[in-house]
Amino acid sequence: AHRWGLSDGSSVEHTERDWRPLKPGDPLPTVRQLAADLEVTPPALYHHVSDKTDLLDLIADRLIASVPIPAETLPWDDRLRNLLLDFERLFAAYPGLAAHAALRMESPATLRWIEMVMSLLLQAGFRGAGAMRALHVVGFYNNPATLRDVSRAKVRQWDAMATNALDKAMKAVGGRYTALDSMKGHYRSAGEEDFRFGLDLIIAGLKQELAKQSRGRTKRS
């Protein structure tokens, strides 16, 4: 659980005047909720932050910062895998966090995420355009499923698709989509093991790309 309070400055910081813990499953708070927890009026919050977006930026940044950097003793691919799994769990645990970070690309939370991932890629040996390409690949894959509102989508945490809805839709259109039709009986809900499988494939590809970049640098030197 994460506790937050307002300081006399312009950021959200730990103080003795904490609001209730933000627990896994809690959405990012509204201004009214935070004001009620701190026993202040909503306008009083704006002595500390400029607007609601600024407030959510600060809370999101603290949540991203709570993810530990994997031990340097691990191989780089294990470090990257562990970091991305921890991010995925965080995004799934706090509804709205991934969407907020994705929409606020210039926010402290998103910049912190980029910094943490890019640091591991640079330590692995990626450089320049190759490092940016690797970052884009990781960014595309890290949180698409958790961007949606699970309660509205009626899917489980790790599902890449709503299998019940897919099955119902296929019965309604009857034979129009031959590839999907051939998969009848194989529709199933996804799990963390499926996410890990995809992550392993991506990291294996990044290792090959890193080796190719290293060979290119060796030839030029």
Backbone bond lengths (Angstrom), bond angles and torsions (degrees), N, CA, C in turn:
res aa  C-N    CA-C-N  psi(-1)  N-CA   C-N-CA  omega(-1)  CA-C   N-CA-C  phi
1 A - - - 1.459 - - 1.515 109.25 -
2 H 1.318 115.86 148.66 1.449 121.52 -178.14 1.523 109.95 -118.28
3 R 1.330 116.87 129.52 1.463 120.94 178.57 1.526 109.17 -106.08
4 W 1.324 115.33 142.89 1.452 119.56 -179.19 1.513 109.80 -134.56
5 G 1.294 117.29 150.34 1.458 121.51 174.33 1.504 108.40 -147.01
6 L 1.295 116.93 168.70 1.457 119.99 179.34 1.518 110.19 -98.81
7 S 1.309 116.39 133.46 1.458 120.61 176.01 1.525 108.25 -92.00
8 D 1.324 116.38 -179.15 1.465 120.22 175.48 1.522 111.06 -79.55
9 G 1.327 116.84 -7.21 1.458 120.74 179.49 1.509 111.68 -90.97
10 S 1.315 115.54 -150.17 1.460 119.81 -174.88 1.516 111.92 -110.14
11 S 1.329 117.09 23.81 1.458 119.04 -179.17 1.514 110.52 -135.72
12 V 1.335 113.66 165.61 1.458 120.51 176.58 1.513 107.90 -89.08
13 E 1.328 116.86 120.48 1.456 120.62 -175.90 1.518 110.35 -136.68
14 H 1.332 114.97 164.28 1.465 120.68 173.82 1.530 108.96 -66.80
15 T 1.312 117.27 130.83 1.452 121.58 173.31 1.514 108.02 -143.73
16 E 1.321 116.51 176.58 1.459 119.18 175.49 1.524 110.38 -69.98
17 R 1.329 115.97 -22.47 1.455 119.81 -177.99 1.528 109.36 -93.75
18 D 1.322 116.94 67.89 1.458 122.22 -176.27 1.518 111.66 -83.76
19 W 1.304 114.88 150.12 1.455 118.32 169.76 1.515 108.69 -92.37
20 R 1.325 116.48 174.45 1.466 120.53 -175.15 1.527 110.06 -56.44
21 P 1.344 117.76 150.63 1.466 119.14 179.80 1.524 111.44 -61.36
22 L 1.335 116.18 142.98 1.459 121.70 172.06 1.518 106.59 -87.89
23 K 1.322 116.15 111.41 1.463 121.43 -173.92 1.521 110.26 -100.55
24 P 1.346 117.51 156.13 1.462 119.44 174.42 1.526 110.51 -52.62
25 G 1.313 115.93 133.65 1.455 121.45 -176.77 1.514 112.86 100.10
26 D 1.344 116.70 -18.25 1.467 120.45 177.39 1.531 109.31 -77.27
27 P 1.331 118.14 133.39 1.458 119.49 171.93 1.518 110.09 -73.15
28 L 1.325 116.40 164.20 1.459 118.83 173.98 1.527 107.71 -59.57
29 P 1.335 118.16 137.98 1.468 120.59 -172.20 1.521 112.61 -72.61
30 T 1.333 115.20 154.26 1.453 120.20 170.85 1.530 108.22 -83.35
31 V 1.317 116.19 166.54 1.463 120.46 177.69 1.527 110.19 -61.19
32 R 1.328 117.31 -41.14 1.466 121.07 -179.87 1.532 111.15 -63.07
33 Q 1.351 116.94 -41.95 1.463 120.24 179.08 1.519 111.03 -63.27
34 L 1.313 116.20 -45.56 1.465 119.81 -178.53 1.525 110.40 -65.68
35 A 1.331 116.98 -40.37 1.459 120.51 179.11 1.519 110.88 -63.41
36 A 1.343 116.66 -41.20 1.461 120.25 179.49 1.517 110.88 -64.94
37 D 1.325 117.18 -40.48 1.462 120.61 -179.86 1.523 111.37 -66.06
38 L 1.328 116.58 -33.91 1.463 120.70 -179.31 1.522 112.51 -89.99
39 E 1.349 114.80 -2.39 1.462 121.30 179.82 1.520 111.76 58.43
40 V 1.331 114.23 45.58 1.454 120.94 173.86 1.524 107.66 -131.85
41 T 1.320 116.96 168.79 1.457 120.18 176.31 1.520 109.14 -83.07
42 P 1.348 117.53 151.69 1.476 119.23 177.75 1.525 113.69 -51.89
43 P 1.356 118.97 -42.92 1.477 117.38 178.91 1.527 113.20 -60.50
44 A 1.343 116.58 -28.68 1.465 119.10 -179.23 1.519 111.90 -64.63
45 L 1.340 116.48 -27.88 1.466 119.27 179.73 1.521 111.35 -63.79
46 Y 1.328 115.72 -29.03 1.462 118.76 -175.15 1.520 112.98 -78.07
47 H 1.350 116.35 3.58 1.469 119.13 167.61 1.522 109.37 -77.72
48 H 1.345 115.69 -16.46 1.468 121.40 -176.37 1.523 112.44 -109.55
49 V 1.342 117.11 -31.32 1.464 121.54 179.71 1.523 107.72 -133.11
50 S 1.330 116.19 155.70 1.463 119.80 -175.13 1.517 112.73 -77.90
51 D 1.336 116.76 -35.01 1.459 119.57 179.94 1.525 108.96 -161.24
52 K 1.343 116.17 -178.93 1.464 120.80 -177.89 1.522 111.53 -61.71
53 T 1.326 117.06 -39.30 1.468 120.44 -179.41 1.519 110.90 -61.64
54 D 1.324 116.58 -42.04 1.463 121.67 178.00 1.525 110.35 -61.51
55 L 1.325 116.03 -41.51 1.462 120.89 179.19 1.526 110.81 -62.60
56 L 1.344 116.65 -46.73 1.463 120.56 179.97 1.528 110.91 -66.38
57 D 1.335 117.10 -34.34 1.469 120.17 175.95 1.523 110.72 -57.51
58 L 1.321 116.10 -44.52 1.460 120.72 -176.80 1.527 111.70 -68.49
59 I 1.340 116.28 -41.51 1.460 119.53 178.53 1.526 110.26 -66.33
60 A 1.343 116.89 -43.42 1.462 120.64 179.20 1.519 111.03 -61.36
61 D 1.329 116.36 -39.12 1.463 120.29 179.73 1.520 110.96 -63.09
62 R 1.339 116.78 -41.78 1.459 118.81 178.63 1.530 111.59 -63.92
63 L 1.341 116.92 -37.46 1.460 119.99 178.85 1.526 110.82 -66.31
64 I 1.334 117.09 -44.96 1.466 120.35 177.54 1.527 110.19 -60.72
65 A 1.324 116.46 -40.90 1.471 120.86 -179.42 1.519 112.51 -65.87
66 S 1.331 117.47 -18.96 1.464 120.22 -179.62 1.525 112.48 -74.07
67 V 1.335 117.31 -14.18 1.467 120.93 179.55 1.529 108.85 -76.26
68 P 1.327 118.04 123.55 1.469 120.10 -176.97 1.525 112.19 -75.40
69 I 1.320 116.32 146.61 1.463 121.60 172.76 1.535 107.65 -76.81
70 P 1.324 118.87 125.88 1.473 120.40 -179.87 1.524 112.06 -58.89
71 A 1.302 115.40 152.14 1.470 122.01 -175.88 1.523 111.36 -58.20
72 E 1.328 115.53 138.60 1.464 121.17 -179.37 1.518 112.42 -68.53
73 T 1.316 117.13 -13.70 1.467 120.19 178.98 1.518 112.05 -74.52
74 L 1.322 117.71 -15.48 1.464 121.49 -179.62 1.526 110.61 -80.89
75 P 1.345 117.98 153.50 1.469 120.10 171.67 1.529 109.84 -60.55
76 W 1.335 117.38 153.19 1.459 120.71 -173.50 1.526 112.36 -60.56
77 D 1.355 116.82 -35.92 1.459 118.27 -178.00 1.529 111.00 -69.63
78 D 1.337 116.99 -35.60 1.460 119.82 175.50 1.526 110.84 -66.98
79 R 1.335 116.55 -39.20 1.465 120.16 178.66 1.523 110.69 -62.42
80 L 1.332 116.21 -44.66 1.465 120.05 -179.88 1.523 110.67 -65.12
81 R 1.314 116.10 -43.86 1.474 120.13 179.53 1.530 110.38 -59.99
82 N 1.322 116.95 -47.65 1.469 120.19 -178.40 1.528 111.61 -63.89
83 L 1.340 116.49 -40.75 1.456 120.05 179.89 1.526 111.17 -63.21
84 L 1.336 116.97 -45.61 1.465 120.16 -177.55 1.524 111.73 -68.54
85 L 1.317 117.25 -35.73 1.469 119.75 175.86 1.520 110.53 -64.95
86 D 1.334 116.87 -39.98 1.467 119.72 178.14 1.529 110.93 -65.34
87 F 1.335 116.94 -39.25 1.461 119.80 175.97 1.524 110.96 -63.10
88 E 1.327 116.21 -43.82 1.466 119.66 -178.58 1.523 110.71 -62.00
89 R 1.322 116.64 -40.44 1.470 120.29 178.20 1.528 110.00 -65.38
90 L 1.334 116.99 -40.33 1.464 120.46 179.34 1.523 110.72 -63.41
91 F 1.346 117.04 -46.31 1.454 120.80 -179.49 1.526 111.46 -62.13
92 A 1.332 115.80 -38.06 1.463 119.46 179.55 1.527 111.35 -71.58
93 A 1.340 116.46 -31.01 1.464 120.47 -175.79 1.518 112.52 -76.39
94 Y 1.343 117.13 -28.36 1.462 120.32 -175.94 1.526 109.71 -120.17
95 P 1.331 117.61 92.06 1.465 121.54 -177.47 1.525 111.64 -53.76
96 G 1.317 115.10 133.11 1.458 120.26 178.63 1.514 114.25 95.66
97 L 1.330 117.95 -18.07 1.460 120.37 -176.76 1.525 111.35 -65.85
98 A 1.339 117.19 -48.49 1.464 120.54 -178.55 1.519 111.06 -63.67
99 A 1.333 116.82 -42.68 1.459 120.31 -179.91 1.522 110.72 -63.96
100 H 1.323 116.79 -41.16 1.465 120.50 179.15 1.527 109.98 -62.53
101 A 1.321 116.83 -46.07 1.463 120.42 -179.17 1.529 111.04 -64.65
102 A 1.340 116.69 -38.51 1.458 120.46 -178.83 1.525 111.83 -68.70
103 L 1.329 116.58 -35.36 1.464 120.80 -179.67 1.526 112.14 -79.92
104 R 1.337 116.00 -26.97 1.467 120.67 -176.77 1.523 109.30 -108.49
105 M 1.347 115.59 70.27 1.458 120.73 -174.32 1.526 112.77 -62.19
106 E 1.356 116.57 -23.45 1.463 119.49 -179.26 1.519 111.83 -95.11
107 S 1.333 118.01 4.55 1.461 121.21 -175.70 1.531 111.32 -74.43
108 P 1.337 117.87 157.74 1.469 120.67 176.88 1.524 112.31 -57.44
109 A 1.331 117.77 -36.66 1.466 120.81 -178.60 1.524 111.20 -63.97
110 T 1.337 116.34 -47.08 1.460 119.95 -179.36 1.517 110.90 -67.35
111 L 1.327 116.99 -41.08 1.464 119.91 178.41 1.523 110.71 -64.11
112 R 1.323 117.06 -35.85 1.467 120.20 178.32 1.530 109.73 -66.57
113 W 1.346 116.61 -42.89 1.472 120.51 178.03 1.528 109.66 -58.67
114 I 1.340 116.72 -47.58 1.462 120.96 179.94 1.525 110.59 -60.01
115 E 1.319 116.55 -44.23 1.461 121.05 -178.93 1.523 111.40 -62.01
116 M 1.336 117.40 -43.42 1.458 121.03 -178.33 1.523 111.31 -65.33
117 V 1.331 116.87 -43.19 1.468 120.05 -179.74 1.524 110.55 -71.05
118 M 1.328 116.53 -45.95 1.455 119.80 -178.19 1.528 111.56 -62.67
119 S 1.315 117.77 -35.89 1.466 120.79 177.91 1.521 111.14 -58.61
120 L 1.332 116.63 -42.77 1.468 120.11 179.18 1.524 111.06 -67.78
121 L 1.331 116.62 -38.60 1.467 119.88 -179.94 1.530 111.04 -66.00
122 L 1.329 116.69 -41.46 1.469 120.27 178.52 1.523 110.93 -67.14
123 Q 1.325 116.51 -39.94 1.465 120.06 177.47 1.523 111.01 -64.59
124 A 1.340 116.41 -29.37 1.469 120.50 178.46 1.523 110.84 -71.02
125 G 1.346 116.61 -27.59 1.457 120.09 -179.61 1.511 114.75 123.95
126 F 1.328 117.69 -2.66 1.461 119.94 175.66 1.526 109.01 -66.25
127 R 1.339 115.46 146.43 1.457 119.92 -179.42 1.529 110.58 -140.00
128 G 1.328 115.64 150.97 1.455 122.24 170.62 1.514 114.65 52.03
129 A 1.347 115.11 -131.89 1.459 121.34 -177.89 1.520 111.62 -61.04
130 G 1.334 115.96 -31.70 1.469 118.91 178.39 1.518 112.13 -65.49
131 A 1.334 116.31 -37.18 1.463 120.58 178.03 1.524 110.58 -67.66
132 M 1.345 116.78 -40.48 1.461 119.91 178.55 1.514 110.98 -65.45
133 R 1.319 117.47 -39.69 1.466 120.53 178.70 1.521 110.11 -62.46
134 A 1.333 116.15 -43.20 1.465 119.95 178.87 1.528 110.93 -62.64
135 L 1.348 116.03 -39.98 1.471 120.28 178.42 1.520 110.97 -62.14
136 H 1.344 117.15 -42.45 1.456 120.28 179.49 1.520 111.34 -62.05
137 V 1.332 116.15 -42.76 1.466 120.00 179.56 1.523 110.23 -60.08
138 V 1.322 115.98 -47.33 1.461 120.51 179.71 1.523 110.54 -63.44
139 G 1.339 117.17 -42.91 1.457 121.13 -178.48 1.505 112.88 -62.83
140 F 1.327 117.67 -40.79 1.455 121.08 178.87 1.518 111.15 -62.49
141 Y 1.329 116.25 -34.30 1.465 119.79 -172.73 1.522 113.51 -92.26
142 N 1.320 118.11 -23.18 1.455 120.03 -166.36 1.518 114.77 -64.84
143 N 1.341 118.62 -37.90 1.461 115.99 -173.01 1.522 117.79 -143.44
144 P 1.351 120.88 25.66 1.464 117.93 -178.86 1.520 114.08 -61.34
145 A 1.335 117.59 -38.31 1.462 119.75 -177.97 1.520 111.96 -68.41
146 T 1.323 116.10 -33.37 1.459 118.99 -176.12 1.522 112.93 -85.62
147 L 1.338 117.75 -0.81 1.452 119.79 176.45 1.528 111.71 -71.86
148 R 1.323 116.38 -25.06 1.461 118.24 -176.10 1.515 110.86 -84.28
149 D 1.311 114.50 164.30 1.458 122.00 175.30 1.525 107.24 -86.72
150 V 1.342 116.99 105.61 1.458 121.00 -174.40 1.523 111.41 -60.07
151 S 1.339 117.70 -36.42 1.452 120.39 -178.43 1.527 111.24 -64.54
152 R 1.329 116.39 -34.26 1.454 120.08 179.29 1.517 111.81 -83.12
153 A 1.317 116.85 -36.75 1.458 120.39 -178.17 1.522 112.36 -74.52
154 K 1.326 116.37 -17.24 1.463 121.96 -179.70 1.528 111.69 58.23
155 V 1.320 114.51 47.69 1.458 121.47 176.83 1.512 108.46 -130.67
156 R 1.338 115.17 166.01 1.452 119.84 177.22 1.523 109.87 -86.03
157 Q 1.332 114.68 171.45 1.461 120.67 -172.62 1.526 113.34 -51.46
158 W 1.324 118.44 -47.76 1.458 121.40 -170.31 1.527 113.21 -97.98
159 D 1.331 118.15 -0.41 1.457 120.24 -175.84 1.526 111.90 -62.96
160 A 1.338 115.74 131.04 1.460 120.67 174.13 1.528 110.57 -85.82
161 M 1.328 117.53 -16.98 1.456 121.80 177.98 1.521 108.53 -152.89
162 A 1.326 115.18 157.44 1.461 120.69 177.69 1.519 107.74 -84.52
163 T 1.320 117.00 97.82 1.465 120.44 -171.92 1.525 112.86 -63.97
164 N 1.314 118.06 -37.29 1.467 120.10 179.10 1.521 110.85 -63.53
165 A 1.329 115.73 -43.40 1.456 120.51 179.05 1.518 110.77 -65.72
166 L 1.327 117.00 -38.55 1.453 121.17 179.76 1.526 110.18 -64.13
167 D 1.317 116.76 -45.55 1.458 121.03 -179.83 1.530 110.74 -60.90
168 K 1.328 116.30 -43.59 1.466 121.52 179.31 1.528 111.10 -64.00
169 A 1.335 115.99 -42.20 1.467 120.02 -179.11 1.522 111.10 -66.34
170 M 1.320 117.24 -39.21 1.454 120.59 -179.43 1.521 111.31 -65.41
171 K 1.308 116.65 -36.74 1.466 119.89 177.36 1.527 110.79 -66.18
172 A 1.331 116.17 -33.22 1.461 120.52 -177.67 1.525 112.14 -72.57
173 V 1.343 117.78 -36.94 1.467 119.90 -176.43 1.511 112.44 -92.14
174 G 1.328 117.75 -16.20 1.461 123.16 173.11 1.521 117.91 43.92
175 G 1.300 118.74 88.27 1.457 123.45 170.35 1.516 116.00 82.84
176 R 1.320 118.68 3.52 1.465 120.18 -178.16 1.518 111.96 -73.94
177 Y 1.329 116.10 -30.11 1.464 120.75 -178.27 1.525 108.79 -114.14
178 T 1.313 115.91 96.29 1.463 120.67 -170.74 1.526 113.05 -65.88
179 A 1.345 116.53 -38.46 1.466 118.94 -179.02 1.524 110.42 -64.13
180 L 1.338 116.82 -47.50 1.463 119.83 178.42 1.516 110.89 -66.27
181 D 1.331 115.94 -36.08 1.468 119.65 178.56 1.521 110.89 -59.33
182 S 1.333 115.61 -38.19 1.469 119.12 -178.02 1.519 112.44 -68.95
183 M 1.335 116.22 -13.84 1.463 120.31 -178.13 1.525 112.81 -96.69
184 K 1.315 117.75 7.69 1.462 120.08 178.03 1.525 109.70 -55.47
185 G 1.293 116.26 135.91 1.456 120.81 -177.55 1.510 112.65 93.31
186 H 1.354 115.92 -10.91 1.466 119.72 -179.86 1.522 112.19 -110.84
187 Y 1.326 117.76 -4.94 1.459 119.63 176.01 1.528 108.64 -60.92
188 R 1.299 116.36 132.54 1.459 120.24 177.95 1.510 109.36 -156.80
189 S 1.300 115.59 160.33 1.453 120.51 175.15 1.527 109.45 -74.63
190 A 1.317 115.27 144.97 1.459 120.11 178.72 1.523 109.72 -83.30
191 G 1.317 115.61 165.94 1.463 121.99 177.50 1.508 109.86 -139.05
192 E 1.311 116.06 177.29 1.464 119.46 -179.95 1.527 111.02 -59.67
193 E 1.346 116.66 -29.97 1.468 118.70 -179.83 1.528 111.02 -64.38
194 D 1.342 117.48 -30.61 1.466 120.39 177.60 1.527 110.44 -71.28
195 F 1.318 116.04 -39.84 1.466 119.64 176.35 1.524 109.86 -62.76
196 R 1.333 116.41 -43.05 1.466 120.13 178.65 1.526 110.96 -60.95
197 F 1.339 116.74 -40.14 1.462 121.01 -179.52 1.525 109.95 -60.89
198 G 1.330 116.40 -47.51 1.456 119.93 178.37 1.517 112.08 -63.79
199 L 1.324 116.12 -39.64 1.459 120.58 179.11 1.523 110.51 -63.88
200 D 1.320 117.31 -40.15 1.460 120.88 178.46 1.532 111.06 -62.37
201 L 1.344 116.07 -40.01 1.462 119.47 178.71 1.523 110.98 -63.63
202 I 1.329 116.55 -42.10 1.457 120.60 -179.76 1.523 110.80 -66.49
203 I 1.333 117.28 -43.82 1.467 120.01 -179.23 1.523 110.86 -66.98
204 A 1.335 117.02 -35.92 1.466 119.75 176.42 1.524 110.05 -62.66
205 G 1.335 116.41 -39.87 1.462 119.91 176.74 1.512 111.76 -66.07
206 L 1.335 117.78 -38.68 1.462 121.01 177.75 1.528 111.06 -64.61
207 K 1.321 117.12 -36.32 1.471 120.17 178.23 1.529 110.40 -64.30
208 Q 1.348 116.37 -40.42 1.456 119.56 177.15 1.524 110.97 -65.07
209 E 1.349 116.08 -41.22 1.458 120.43 179.08 1.523 110.85 -64.14
210 L 1.331 117.30 -40.70 1.461 121.08 178.59 1.520 110.81 -62.78
211 A 1.325 116.55 -42.25 1.468 120.45 178.85 1.529 110.20 -62.77
212 K 1.339 117.20 -39.86 1.463 121.27 179.15 1.523 110.83 -65.22
213 Q 1.354 116.64 -42.78 1.466 120.03 178.06 1.525 111.17 -63.70
214 S 1.327 116.08 -39.22 1.469 120.43 -179.58 1.529 110.20 -64.56
215 R 1.331 116.59 -40.93 1.474 120.16 178.48 1.525 110.21 -64.39
216 G 1.348 116.33 -37.89 1.461 119.83 178.64 1.512 112.25 -65.17
217 R 1.342 117.15 -40.67 1.468 120.30 178.24 1.519 111.08 -66.19
218 T 1.344 116.45 -36.54 1.459 120.65 -179.73 1.526 110.43 -65.15
219 K 1.335 117.22 -40.26 1.464 120.95 -179.62 1.519 111.67 -66.40
220 R 1.353 116.62 -35.60 1.463 120.38 -178.60 1.529 112.84 -76.55
221 S 1.337 117.00 -21.88 1.470 120.17 -176.68 1.526 111.70 -85.23
